Amino acid sequence: MNNNNSNNVGLAPHEMLELRELLDTNVIGVKKIQASMPMVEDDELKSFMERCLDSKKDNINSMQTFIENKINMQ
């Protein structure tokens, strides 16, 4: 089911909800990691957290690009 309404960028309503949930989860993850980083003293854990942070930021950028591409296709 593909509804080409500009409000849903060519995605079905349940797809938009899923995308929004994924985006929210990654944004919250970034905020939590950033808030926790100053308290972490272990170098290995801090390095792992930095990799997780980079991954979540990459996910957010990918989702933003996906949305922009969907909007430009209409």
Secondary structure by P-SEA (a helix, b strand, c coil): ccccccccccccaaaaaaaaaaaaaaaaaaaaaaaaccccccaaaaaaaaaaaaaaaaaaaaaaaaaaaaaaac
